[in-house]
Amino acid sequence: MTLPSAHDVALAAERRTAARLLLAHPLVASDGPHADLFPLIRRHADWLGKRFHQVLGYRLLVDSSFARLFKAGLGAGAGHRLERSTGTPFTPHTYACLALALSVLVTAPEQMLLSHLVADIRAAAADAEIELEETGRASGKRIMVAALRRLVEWGVLIETEGQVAAIVQEAGGEALITVDRERARVIVAGPLAPARDGADLVRRAADPGFGGPRIYVRRMLVETPVVHLDELTAAERDWLRTRQRREALAFSELLGLEMEIRAEGVALVDPDEELTDLHLPGTGTVAQAALLLAERLVERLRPQEPGHPSTGGTLVIGVAVPDGLVDELLAGLITEYGQRSNWQRGYQEDLTSLREAVLDLLVRMRLMARAGGLRAEGEGLPEGYAEEAPEGRPVTDVHGARPSGDGWVLLAAAARYATRVVVRPATSAGKGTDVQEELPL
Amino acid sequence: MGAAASGAAKDADEEVRRRLDAYSYLSAPERLEHVAIMRVFCGTLLADLAVTDIMGRLRESLGSTAGLDADTLTVRLEQLVQWGNLLRSSHTVKAASITEYQRSRSRYQLSKLGERIQRDADGVLAEADAAREVSNELLSLVERGLRELAGLVTVPGGIEPQDGLERVSTLFVQFTEFAESIRDFYAYLGQVLSRYDLDSAEYQGFKQLLLDYVEAITEDVAFRAPRISGALDTLWPHIPDLLDRLDTHAQGLAGLSPQGDNRMELRVQRSRGREFADWEGLRGWFTDTDGQGSQVDQLRDATLRALQSLLANAKRMLRSATGEMSRRKDLLRLARWFNEAAPQDAHDIAVAAFGLYGARHLGIPPATDEVVPAYTSWWTGPVVEVPVALRERGSRAQRGGASSVEDHSAQKQRLREAAHERAAARAAAADELRSASGRFAEIRLTSAALGLLLELLATALGNAQLRRRVTSDAEREGTAGFDLSAASSEDVELGIRLTVQRTPGARTVLHSVDGDLELDDLELAVDRTSGTADGETEASVS
């Protein structure tokens, strides 16, 4: 075996950079904000295409002016969403408007006037039997602008003269729009045609297909912050537990992500803290409050003797958060940190809005959740998906590892942000001098 | 003069506007009724009709206008008169009764303009939106006709007028028909190719139409055009002569107007081929006469454009096997799902449909220098170190001078506790060592005790070396090896002293949970120091 040369190291670094960029931004334009890295994607297009297909079952399309990684769905409650420039999440109406605009654009001519585009979108709405909010009204116009602005951001629309925001102007502002039909065609990645309805689409899009548990688990690891064991079927848990160390090595090499393997699940963490769309720990009132809340909740609710069944412990993936505890802790945090850390006044004064924002962030980071259906119990599985582990293989039992009902649940991974160092139970100290081995869990 | 000219131009504009008014009936809300009425008039030659006659004929036609009552019909008729499509009849009738008089007053007949427009409108309505065949066999007839005419005209004595008249008329009828069919065909092609939504069956059809048919036409035209131009060139010098001759032979309507007296301004439209301009048009079709390119050239361009357009369509279709229409249909369905979904579900649908989300990961990686067993629980396992700035201030920036004083009491408390714990652990280790002294071989030390012992041993050996140097400097007497006769070290705080004795052949073994430590030629003794303020120690042998 020879040592890797400087060239090999540089090559691996370039590929890792390109792969990370595509995972963070599945549509990269040669003239967009990541124009400087686009040549890397072009250079390693073949290698990247093969790797993404082999590892994650994703298709990569590299064109002369853009690169598109066709990602799969993440199932229900993924916690991703499109937002307006103001940070307001898209409403169902705004999404509908976006889909209508795309339906116009895939057959649109090279250039069109904004007013024609709007008229075509309204015609499409009529075809789809959707009642668009009266576009004469300001709110209706703003919805239209939000959808079109998103298309401009994606590079599907190019504002040749004027801006799409002209719609909201009085007296019919006009703009000349150039349409990139190629890009309009690569916006849709999900299996629209076979899907029966929205819920069916969500289910089908997350279906790993022939890749089975291998592809599904890897996608969850790469795309989501934490994978708790009860969010996997028995077959998926089996695959993960037998493969986790090798996968850790592979993801470290391929993407520079470090794997944290615990009894309750696995998380891939980015040491550079770049490969993520949300930051926790992060800056700002909500991120700070969320971190502090998680820390205090863990202190209050940490279960007795949690562990892994194979070492005699009790698997606890989530603990119920009593009603009112979140509010109580948040109120305390406001008193303690609000002034000192200069929290946003709106949040300091309105506990409800702070709670909503903080819980939203913690849920999206998979540190908290609403109690509800779990994949381990068959929730959200595509039809004909093999969920049982190969016969005779012992799999960690996750039954009852998180509370049922309809309250909030604090998830195990939140405990990694607790500040108090916990004294390990005496059992591990009494084990003697043996090397600690990975158990075949 | 200028005023007169502008006045004349104004009149001309007024005239054009008036004539165009005759089209109004086709765009009025009641256009279906108008058309039905006009058809009644067009159905008869040179007839004026009364309201009742028209009503009768409308009933016979059984159309949607069959139920029109007399009053409404009169209103419609008056309107048509106003637009200039109908004329009030000047036909006078001697009436025998009031009713008959009134009826005879309201008789209508067709205007020339009205008739022409109605005929065109019927033509447009009758025309299916389909490709019209190009009668390119006519082109060869045109060619033959021209050649024969050229031959006849150039013979001495010229052409016999009646024969010439027949030949010219035939020629122009054929040519006009051919030119029209070509124009129709290309208009149809243009309309079809401007669509982006051809499905593959349509595309197949058009491919045949274009690649085969268009090519055939263009080739045919390209083949005939030079011959026709040639014949026209031969004919050209004789045309004025020929036209004169024809005019003298058969004057047609023009002959009816009083010679040299144009005051009546009776305008006559000559039949095709009798004016020099008609011939110029014919020639312009085949040869480039005015630098704008002949019709043949334009035809070639149009064909090229059509082929390009078809290619673009083909390219698009290859790119998406499913076709744009189904893609559009899918997107419309998606829009409907979005519209019906609850806000949270809409987000999930968007993730599934677009897959344009970025990967998401937690911050702060696990410490890499410690291997944590896979069964370790998150609840009790190692935690990550959140930078103080992020945790305490929610900011990554280094602390600026202006920020408020921070409260470190919690951390201080923690540090104090930690220090206290450490001190307690060391004291326990010292106790353990003291009790173990002299019987190291028999007992197993804890990890903390061994750590403390090694700490003391290292210090003792260091002290011994120092002493050796001092000794040798003072007495200038070299000794081999270390002088460990009285090497020792102590920790006053813990009240513990280690004495190391060098005894060749001796062997001390320390057992501990971390493993065994063997010391050759050394003997160890641990005892208590009774610490005093000035650090003086008193040995007490254990």
Interface residues (C-beta under 8 A of the other chain):
Chain A: L23 A24 H25 P26 L27 F70 K71 A72 G73 L74 G75 A76 G77 A78 G79 H80 R81 L82 P89 F90 T91 P92 H93 Y95 A96 C97 L98 A99 L100 L102 S103 V106 T107 P109 A124 A125 D127 A128 E129 I130 W154 R185 I187 V188 A189 G190 L192 A193 D197 G198 A199 L201 V202 R204 A205 A206 V222 E223 T224 P225 V226 R241 Q244 L257 E258 E260 I261 R262 A263 E264 G265 A267 L268 V269 D270 P271 E273 L275 T276 D277 L278 H279 L280 P281 G282 T283 G284 T285 A287 Q288 A289 L291 L292 V298 R302 P303 P306 G307 H308 S310 T311 G313 V316 Y337 Q339 R340 S341 W343 R364 M365 A412 A413 A414 A415 R416 Y417 A418 T419 R420 V421 V422 R424 P425 G432 T433 Q436 E437 E438 L439 L441
Chain B: Y196 D197 R319 S320 T322 E324 M325 S326 R327 R328 D330 L331 L332 R333 L334 A335 R336 W337 F338 N339 E340 A341 A342 P343 Q344 D345 A346 H347 D348 I349 A350 V351 A352 A353 F354 G355 L356 Y357 G358 A359 R360 H361 L362 G363 I364 P365 P366 T368 V371 V372 P373 A374 Y375 T376 S377 W378 W379 T380 G381 V383 V384 V386 P387 L390 R391 E392 R393 G394 S395 R396 S404 E406 D407 R414 V513 D514 G515
